[in-house]
Amino acid sequence: MTRPAVTIRNVSKRWMPEGRAPVQALADLDVEVVPGEFVVLLGPSGCGKSTLLYMIAGLEEVTSGEILADGDPVTGPSAERGLIFQDASLFPWLTIADNVAFGLAVQHVPPVKRREMAVEMLRRVGLGDMLDKKPDELSGGMRQRAACARALAMRPKVLMMDEPFAALDVQTRSRMQDFLLQIWRDSGASVLLVTHSIDEAISLADRVVVFTARPGRVKTIVPIDLPRPRQSRDPRYHAYRDLFTELLGAEVDRAFAEQEAAASR
């Protein structure tokens, strides 16, 4: 029997800010991600979606419960779990090739080998002619592709993405979504992607995990039974959009009400 790529078992997260009341970010999460699955996390702002990615990546500790990766407890960062942020977070003083090779250098991969691997990954993401460019010479979409190449160079089993396309214009965002699906198919990695966009969730996901307002809980998990590439004119696409709009409506209202109440205190 194949082990889940990620197991989230009864996980809660409580922040303890100094001088302020504790904040319950997440509560009682139970989710499994199978190998090669594309899962989208969808929910209102502040519901803990990004926090969950950081815990899976090993950058934050759970308050209670446990997270397993390929059956083993997550106790810290691992090259088998890559995380891509909304900001591409490339080193501005390094070339694109050196940015992609950076993690390989940390792993003591020999210089010639890591250069070969960086070049291979950049070619796969369509940046083979940008090897010696600096990040500020690339467009936003190109920088995000370079960030994907850097993560993929580590050959992760799980690739996590925290709203990676939120800052892009509509046309670039659509092209990046197509690019991401191709990278996902080629790599065989499981993908967990955080978004606030219902359309992005429908376009990309095998399953969508819908979160409640804070503390974030799993409200429901919806499989997307549509062939790829998905057409927004398909009546079934519209049915999913209506479903997610309804599921999120009350949660977004509750999140806003809580934010307004906190601001007035």
N, C-alpha and C positions, 0 to 999 in steps of 0.2 A: 504493500500500500504506500502510495506517494505521500510524503510528509508535506504539510502546508508550508509555503514559502514564509508566511508570517502568521503567527497566532497571537491574538490580543485577548487575554483571558481576565475578565473581571477587573479591568484596569481603571484606576481613578488617579487624578492629579490635582493636588491642592497646592496653590502658591501661598507662601508665608511672607508677604512683604513687611519689611521692618517698619514698625510704628503704625501699621494699619491692620484692619481685620483680614483674616485668611480669605482667599478667593478659591472657590471650588471650580476648577476649569473643566474637568472631565469626571464622569461618574459611571462606573459599572459597565465599561465597554466590553463587548464580546464580538470579535470579528475574526474570520480566517480568510487568508488570501492564498489561493492555490498557485502553484508554479505556472508562470506564463500568463497570468490573469492581469487584465487592466481594470483597476478599481479607482473610481472617482469618489472623493469625499466632498459632499455638498452640504452647506448649512449657512446660517446667518453669521455675520461678523462676531468674533469674540466667543465662538462656541468651542474652541479648542482643537480645530482641525490641524492647524500648523503645529501646535504643541504635540499632538499625537505623532506627526511625522518626526519631530525632533526626538521623541522617546524611542521610536522604532530605529532611528539612526544611531541611538546611543548617546545623544548629546544632552538629554535630560533624563532624570530618573523618574520612575513611576512612584507615586505615593503608596499605592497598594495594587495588588494584582501582579500579573507578569506578562512580559512580551517575549515570544520565542521567534527566532529566525532559523528556519530549516531544522526545527526541533531543539535548538540550543538557546538558553536564556540570553537575552541581550544585556550585556554588562558594560558596554562602551562602544565607541565607533568601530567600524570594520569596513574594509575595502569591498566586502560583499554586499554592502548596503550604501548606495550612492544617494546623495541629496543635492538637488538643484534648487536654488532660491529664486525669488522673483527678480532680484538683481543678479545678473550673471556672475558677479563677484570675481572677475578676472583680475590678476595682478597687472596694473597698468604699465609697469616697467619691463614686463616680459613680453616676448613675442607670443603670438597665438600658439605656435608649436610648443614653446617652452611652458606656456600655461597648461596645455594638455598633458605635457610630460611631467608636470610638477609632482603629482602623486606617485608616479612611477619612480621618480628620483628619491622620494621619501622611503620607498620600499627597496631602495638600493638596486634597482634594475640598471644594468650597465648602460652607459650613455648611448652607444650605437643602437642597442635594442630599444631603448625608450624613444629615441628619435624615430625609429621605424614604426613603432606602435602609434606614436602621435600622428605621424604622416598618414598612416592607414586610417585612423579614426577621423581625421579631418577630411580626408577624401570621401569617406562614407557619408559625412554630413554636408558635402558639397562645398568645402572650404579648402580644397587641395591647393588652390592658387593663392591662399592667404597665409601661408605658413610663417612668413617673416614680418607680417603686419603686427602693429600694436593694437590693443583693444579699442583705443579711441579712433582708429582708422576704419572701424567696422560699424555697420548699422546695428540697431538694437536686435533685430532678428538674427543677424550673423553672430553677435555676441552670445545669444542664447544657444545657438547651434554649437558654438565653441565650448560653452559650458556643458552641453550634452556630451560632446566628444571627450571632454576631460573626465566626466563621470564614467562614460562607457569604456575608456581606456583601462579602467580598473577592473573591467569585466564583472560588474556587480550582478548578483542574483536578484536583487531588489533595487529598483530605481524609483526614488521619491522626488516629487516635484511640487514646490510650494508656489502656486499661482505664477508659473513661469512666463505666461504670455499676457499678464494683466496690463502691462505698460505699453503693449504694442497696438498699432492701429488695426482696424478691422481686417483689412486685406492681408497684412502680414501675419496676423493672428491665425487666420484661416489656413494660410500656407504652412505655418509652423505646426498646426494641428495635423495636417497631412504628413508633414515630415516626421512628427513624433510617432504616428502610427507605423510608418515604414521602419523607423529605428526600433520600435518595440517588436515588430515581426522579425526583424533581422537578428536582434540580440537574444530573444527568448527570455528576457528578464520579466519578472513581475513588476508592474508599475502601479504606484499609488500617487494620484494627482489631486491636489487641493484646488478647488475653484469656487467662485461665487456665481459662475455663469451656467444657467440651466442648459443652454444650447451646447456649450462646450462639453458638459457632462453627457448629454445624449449622443453627441457626435463621436465621443471617444470611448466610452466605458463598456466593459462587459457587464459590470454591476455598479450601481450608484448607492453609496451609503449616505443616507440622509440623517443629519444631526439635528437635535433639538437646540434651542437657545441654551446659554450657559446655566447650569453646568451641562456640557455637551454629553448627550446620550445618543444611542442609536435609535432613531425614531422608526426607521424601516430601511430595508435593503431591497432595491429594485433591480432585477436583471433587465438588460436592454436587449430585447429580442428583435433586432433589426440587422439586415445584412450590411456589410461595409462595401463601398463607401456609402454613408448614410445621406439620404436626400431630405432636406428640410421641407420639401413639398409633399412628402409622403404623409397621408392622413395619420398613420401610426406614430410618426414623429410628433405631430401636433398633439396626439393623445398623451404622449409622454410629457410634453411641455406643460399641458394643462394639469397633469397629475402632480408634477414637481412644483408648479406654481401654487397649487392647493396645499401640498404638504408643507411648503416653506412659509406660506403666508402667515399663519398663526405664530410660527417661531420667530419670524422677522419682527412682527409686531411686539412680541414679548421682549425680544432683545432691545428694541428701541425704547420700550417703556422702562426697562431696567436701567438703561444708560441715562435716560432723562431723570429717573429717580436718584441715581448716584450723583449726577451733576448738581442736583438741587440740595443735596445734603451738605 
